Amino acid sequence: MRLLRNRKSLLIMAASLIASNLMTYLYIKKTKDAEYENRTAENNKTDYQVKRLSGYSYIKPILFVDEKYASENLNGIKQNVATIIENYKKIGVLSSASFYLKEFNSNGWTGLNENEKFMPGSLMKVPELIAFLKMNELKPGTLDKVIAYDHVNQIGRQTTFNSKSIQPGNKYTIRELLEYMIKYSDNQATALLNQNVDKEIFGKVFTDLGLELPDWQSSNYPISVREFSVFMRGLYSGSYLNHNSSEIAAKLLSTSQFKLGIKAGLPANQTLAHKFGEAGKADEKQLSESAIIYLEGNPYVITVMVGGKDHSQLPVVIKDISGSVYQYMKTNIQSGS
């Protein structure tokens, strides 16, 4: 049964990749939401949704194909994660949590509170990265544009997990600023990039993937784990950017210096592409992280968003969830189940 299911998923994914190549060359500037088609498999047991990109006259490229309902095969890991979350709530570490897992081989998914909204914080740097790579596709050489960093920008929010930052008085290419933004989550580099991003293209990254158009003037954009995961899934499948741009983005995300959450729950040699974000208020701090885990034989996307009073404890929760998911996915390969 699983073999037949995997064959069907592979056929669907192949169709998606073929269609995505067309989209790269026919991209136009129109703000329209992605369209959904509900389909039923031949055995009448599996409903799935096809998400297509709108805005064209003669084609509707496939972005994603999703099972409509959570996979029963992933109920084990769902229960494991539920137990971890409940235990941390009992001792007062957590006040809220959500989780989403997308398995690429079977095309199955599972989640907990997967539609609950959190503040993404620096996770928003991922769609900004995608926007600049799209700009470079439309106008080659964009990444080589040089920008002067004359003064420190006033950043409204305080960050807990700080890293390396650009220095005033220096000049940087957009390519270099993107590296600081993703690898070190540098808010100063992000502020410069914000001044140079094409806001229409940035908005289309959201609407093209079926998400609500963000308000550029607002610092608030509540998003769920399932919604945010579409950015990472789009990069892995190469279904939004062209293949070269998708590779650049995923490779850059693999250099992220944040090592306290998802990465801490994995073996030291496990490759992943990931980004974290912190947000929240005085009464509840929030930490979010999303990653593509390149587990040999069973790659997957995991997104976790958690909230609690003590920001220093939140990475530990994400680490434990990450480790539990990884062990399940690895065992799933070995057992062939």
C-alpha positions in Angstrom: 0.0 0.0 0.0 2.8 2.4 0.9 4.7 1.5 -2.3 1.6 2.4 -4.4 1.1 5.6 -2.5 4.7 6.6 -3.0 4.5 6.0 -6.7 1.4 8.2 -6.9 3.1 10.9 -4.9 6.2 10.7 -7.2 4.0 11.1 -10.3 2.3 14.1 -8.8 5.6 15.7 -7.8 7.1 15.1 -11.2 4.1 16.9 -12.8 4.7 19.8 -10.4 8.4 20.1 -11.3 7.6 20.1 -15.1 5.1 22.9 -14.6 7.4 24.9 -12.3 9.9 25.2 -15.1 7.4 27.0 -17.3 6.6 29.4 -14.5 10.2 30.7 -14.2 10.1 32.1 -17.8 6.5 33.4 -17.8 6.5 35.3 -14.5 4.5 38.5 -14.7 3.6 41.3 -12.2 0.1 40.6 -11.2 -1.1 40.2 -7.6 -3.5 37.2 -7.6 -3.9 34.4 -5.0 -2.9 30.9 -5.7 -5.9 28.7 -6.8 -6.9 25.4 -5.2 -8.4 22.4 -6.8 -9.9 19.5 -4.8 -9.2 16.1 -6.2 -10.0 12.5 -5.2 -7.6 9.7 -5.7 -8.7 6.6 -7.8 -9.4 4.5 -4.7 -11.8 7.3 -3.4 -10.0 7.2 -0.1 -7.5 10.0 -0.3 -8.6 13.5 -1.0 -5.9 16.0 -2.0 -5.6 19.6 -3.0 -3.6 21.0 -6.0 -2.4 24.5 -5.5 -1.8 26.4 -8.8 -0.3 29.8 -9.5 -2.7 32.3 -11.0 -2.0 35.4 -13.1 -1.4 33.8 -16.5 -3.6 33.6 -19.6 -2.7 30.2 -21.0 -1.1 28.2 -18.1 -1.7 27.5 -14.4 1.6 26.1 -13.0 1.4 23.7 -10.1 3.0 24.9 -6.9 2.1 22.1 -4.4 0.0 19.0 -4.1 -1.2 18.2 -0.6 -3.2 15.5 1.0 -6.3 17.2 2.4 -6.2 15.3 5.7 -3.3 14.5 8.1 -1.5 11.2 7.4 -2.4 8.4 9.7 1.1 7.0 9.2 2.4 10.0 11.1 0.1 9.6 14.1 3.0 8.2 16.1 5.2 11.3 15.8 2.2 13.5 16.4 1.5 11.8 19.7 5.2 12.0 20.7 5.3 15.8 20.0 2.0 16.3 21.8 3.5 14.6 24.9 6.6 16.8 24.8 4.4 19.9 24.6 2.1 18.8 27.4 5.0 18.0 29.7 6.6 21.5 29.1 3.2 23.1 29.7 2.8 21.3 33.0 6.1 22.7 34.4 5.3 26.2 33.2 7.8 26.5 30.4 5.2 26.7 27.6 2.0 28.7 27.3 1.4 27.9 23.6 2.9 25.7 20.9 2.2 24.6 17.4 3.9 22.1 15.1 3.8 21.0 11.4 5.6 18.2 9.6 5.6 17.6 5.8 7.2 14.4 4.6 8.4 14.6 1.0 8.5 10.9 0.1 4.9 10.0 0.9 3.6 13.6 0.5 2.0 13.1 3.9 1.7 15.7 6.7 0.8 16.0 10.3 0.5 18.8 12.8 -0.6 20.1 16.2 -2.5 23.5 16.4 -1.1 23.9 12.9 -3.5 26.8 12.1 -2.8 28.8 15.3 -1.2 32.2 14.5 2.2 33.3 15.9 4.3 36.4 15.3 7.1 35.2 12.9 9.8 37.7 13.8 12.9 37.0 11.7 11.2 34.2 9.9 10.0 36.9 7.6 13.6 37.1 6.3 12.9 34.0 4.3 10.3 35.5 2.0 12.5 38.6 1.7 15.3 36.4 0.5 13.0 34.8 -2.0 11.8 38.2 -3.2 15.4 39.4 -3.9 16.2 36.1 -5.8 13.0 36.7 -7.9 14.2 40.3 -8.5 17.5 38.9 -9.7 15.7 36.5 -12.1 13.8 39.3 -13.6 16.8 41.7 -13.7 20.1 39.7 -13.6 22.8 41.5 -11.7 20.5 42.7 -8.9 22.5 40.7 -6.3 25.7 42.5 -7.3 24.3 46.0 -6.6 26.4 47.8 -4.0 24.8 49.6 -1.1 26.6 51.9 1.4 25.9 51.4 5.1 26.3 54.9 6.5 24.7 54.7 9.9 23.2 52.3 12.4 19.5 52.0 11.8 17.1 52.2 14.8 15.6 48.8 15.2 12.4 48.8 17.3 12.6 45.3 18.8 15.2 43.8 21.1 16.8 40.5 20.0 18.0 37.7 22.4 20.0 35.6 20.0 22.4 38.1 18.5 25.2 37.3 16.1 27.5 39.0 13.6 26.5 42.4 12.0 27.5 44.7 9.2 29.6 47.7 10.1 28.9 51.4 9.4 31.2 53.0 6.8 31.4 49.9 4.7 29.7 49.0 1.4 28.0 45.7 0.7 26.5 44.0 -2.3 22.9 42.8 -1.9 24.4 39.3 -2.1 26.5 40.0 1.0 23.6 41.6 2.8 21.5 38.6 2.2 24.2 36.4 3.7 24.3 38.6 6.8 20.5 38.6 7.0 20.1 34.8 6.8 23.4 33.4 8.2 23.6 35.8 11.2 20.0 37.0 11.2 21.4 40.6 11.2 18.7 43.2 11.5 21.0 46.0 10.3 21.5 44.2 7.0 17.8 43.5 6.8 17.0 47.2 7.3 19.2 48.1 4.3 17.6 45.4 2.2 14.1 46.6 3.2 15.0 50.0 1.6 15.9 48.3 -1.7 13.4 45.4 -2.1 10.7 45.6 -4.7 7.6 45.8 -2.5 5.3 44.5 -5.2 7.5 41.4 -5.8 7.8 40.9 -2.0 4.0 40.9 -1.7 3.6 38.5 -4.6 5.8 36.0 -2.8 2.9 35.7 -0.3 -0.1 35.9 -2.6 1.5 33.6 -5.2 1.9 31.0 -2.5 -1.7 31.4 -1.3 -1.0 33.6 1.7 -2.5 37.0 2.6 -0.8 40.1 1.3 1.4 41.6 4.1 1.0 45.3 5.1 4.5 46.8 4.5 3.7 49.6 7.0 2.9 47.1 9.8 5.3 45.1 11.8 2.6 42.5 12.5 2.0 39.5 10.2 0.5 36.6 12.3 1.2 33.3 10.5 0.7 29.6 11.3 3.3 26.8 11.1 1.5 25.3 8.2 1.3 28.6 6.3 5.0 29.4 6.8 6.1 26.0 5.7 5.1 26.8 2.1 8.2 29.0 1.8 10.5 26.1 2.7 8.6 23.6 0.7 8.7 25.9 -2.4 12.5 26.2 -2.1 13.0 22.4 -1.7 10.8 21.5 -4.7 12.0 24.4 -6.8 8.4 25.2 -7.6 8.5 29.0 -7.2 12.0 30.3 -7.9 13.9 28.7 -10.8 16.1 25.8 -9.8 19.4 27.8 -9.6 17.8 30.5 -7.3 16.2 27.8 -5.1 19.6 26.2 -4.7 21.1 29.5 -3.7 18.4 30.2 -1.1 18.5 26.7 0.4 22.3 26.7 0.5 22.4 30.0 2.3 19.8 28.8 4.8 22.0 25.9 5.5 24.7 28.3 6.9 22.4 29.7 9.6 24.4 30.2 12.8 21.5 29.5 15.1 22.3 26.2 16.8 20.0 26.1 19.8 16.7 24.8 18.4 16.1 22.3 15.6 19.8 21.9 14.8 20.5 21.0 18.5 18.1 18.0 18.2 19.9 16.5 15.2 23.2 14.6 14.8 26.1 17.0 14.3 26.6 15.9 10.6 23.0 16.2 9.6 22.5 18.8 6.8 19.6 21.2 7.2 18.4 24.5 5.8 16.7 26.6 8.5 15.7 30.0 9.9 14.5 31.1 13.3 12.5 34.1 14.5 11.8 35.6 17.9 8.9 37.8 18.9 6.3 38.3 21.6 5.5 40.6 24.5 6.5 40.9 28.1 4.0 38.3 29.3 4.8 35.8 26.5 8.0 35.5 24.5 7.7 33.6 21.2 10.3 31.6 19.3 9.8 30.0 15.9 11.9 27.9 13.6 11.4 26.2 10.3 13.8 23.8 8.5 14.3 21.5 5.6 15.9 18.3 7.0 17.9 16.5 4.3 17.6 13.1 6.0 18.9 10.5 3.5 16.0 8.5 2.2 13.3 10.5 4.0 13.7 14.4 3.7 11.1 16.5 5.4 10.1 20.1 6.5 9.5 20.8 10.1 8.1 24.1 11.6 7.7 24.8 15.3 6.3 27.9 17.0 6.3 28.1 20.8 5.5 30.7 23.4 6.4 31.1 27.1 7.6 33.6 29.8 11.3 32.5 29.7 12.8 33.0 26.3 15.9 31.0 27.3 13.9 27.8 27.7 12.1 27.9 24.4 15.0 26.6 22.2 15.1 23.6 24.5 11.5 22.7 23.6 12.2 23.1 19.9 15.3 20.9 20.3 13.4 18.1 22.0 10.6 18.2 19.3 13.2 18.2 16.6 15.1 15.2 18.1 11.9 13.2 18.5 10.8 13.9 14.9 14.2 13.0 13.6 14.4 9.7 15.4 10.9 8.8 14.2 11.7 9.7 10.6 15.0 7.8 10.7 13.3 4.7 12.2 10.6 4.9 9.6 13.3 4.4 6.9 14.9 1.5 8.7 11.6 -0.3 9.3 10.3 0.4 5.8 6.9 1.3 7.2 
